[in-house]
């Protein structure tokens, strides 16, 4: 079934979010990813906003460039529904909450930088600093 123009399928949107998540986790720019896949960075932008659906062959190319499995893009999607719900079009992938820090690129960048610190001592220093700045006594 073809999608109507201008309507973004919730699964397409989810895959687009996972694409952006993985790219940011690796510290890669849209241009870097585009070069690895042989497409324009505008095409990557369209994929990440679900403006363009990602063909299966391109999803495979993206998984290779992002050093992950194709399954990564589908991880977390609801599946294995009872037969009576499989045709229910009202089932949607939940959208991230507006104030959810885990849905922000800044959070991913922070986590990536934290784990790129060279040793446990430096990570511990960063944690102590963050706890001090936020007033967290734990």
TAUR-V804288 format. One record per residue. N is the residue number from 1. OMEGA is omega in degrees with one decimal (none if undefined). NEAR is the number of other C-alpha atoms within 12 Angstrom. Layout:
BEGIN
((N OMEGA NEAR) (N OMEGA NEAR))
END
This chain:
BEGIN
((1 -179.8 4) (2 178.4 9) (3 178.5 13) (4 -179.6 8) (5 176.3 10) (6 180.0 11) (7 -179.0 15) (8 176.5 24) (9 -176.9 28) (10 177.6 26) (11 177.0 28) (12 179.7 30) (13 179.3 30) (14 179.4 32) (15 177.3 36) (16 178.5 33) (17 178.8 34) (18 176.2 34) (19 -179.8 45) (20 178.9 35) (21 -177.7 32) (22 179.6 32) (23 -179.2 35) (24 178.2 28) (25 -179.6 27) (26 -179.0 26) (27 -176.5 23) (28 175.4 25) (29 175.4 23) (30 178.6 31) (31 177.7 19) (32 -178.8 22) (33 179.3 34) (34 179.2 26) (35 -179.3 20) (36 -176.8 23) (37 179.2 23) (38 176.5 18) (39 178.1 20) (40 177.6 17) (41 175.9 20) (42 178.4 20) (43 176.8 25) (44 176.6 34) (45 -179.6 25) (46 176.8 24) (47 -176.0 33) (48 176.6 34) (49 -176.6 25) (50 174.8 27) (51 174.2 23) (52 173.6 24) (53 -179.9 31) (54 177.3 30) (55 -177.8 16) (56 -178.9 15) (57 178.2 13) (58 177.3 25) (59 175.9 30) (60 178.5 21) (61 179.7 24) (62 179.5 39) (63 177.9 28) (64 -178.9 21) (65 -178.0 25) (66 175.1 33) (67 177.9 21) (68 178.4 23) (69 174.8 19) (70 -179.6 25) (71 178.9 19) (72 -176.1 25) (73 -179.0 30) (74 -177.6 24) (75 179.9 18) (76 176.0 16) (77 176.4 23) (78 -179.9 17) (79 179.2 15) (80 178.8 10) (81 171.8 12) (82 -176.1 10) (83 -176.9 9) (84 -178.7 10) (85 -175.0 14) (86 -179.3 14) (87 -178.2 11) (88 -178.4 11) (89 -178.5 12) (90 178.9 11) (91 -176.6 17) (92 171.0 20) (93 -176.4 22) (94 177.0 16) (95 178.1 16) (96 177.4 15) (97 -175.9 10) (98 -176.7 10) (99 -179.2 9) (100 -178.3 12) (101 -179.5 15) (102 179.0 16) (103 -176.8 20) (104 178.0 20) (105 -179.9 22) (106 178.3 17) (107 179.1 17) (108 178.9 23) (109 178.8 24) (110 179.3 23) (111 179.5 23) (112 178.6 21) (113 179.4 19) (114 -177.4 22) (115 175.0 20) (116 174.8 16) (117 -170.6 17) (118 -177.1 11) (119 -177.7 12) (120 -179.2 13) (121 179.1 13) (122 176.8 16) (123 178.0 20) (124 178.3 16) (125 179.5 15) (126 178.8 20) (127 178.6 23) (128 179.3 17) (129 179.9 15) (130 178.1 17) (131 178.2 14) (132 -178.4 13) (133 -178.5 11) (134 -179.3 11) (135 -179.3 11) (136 -176.2 11) (137 -175.7 11) (138 none 9))
END
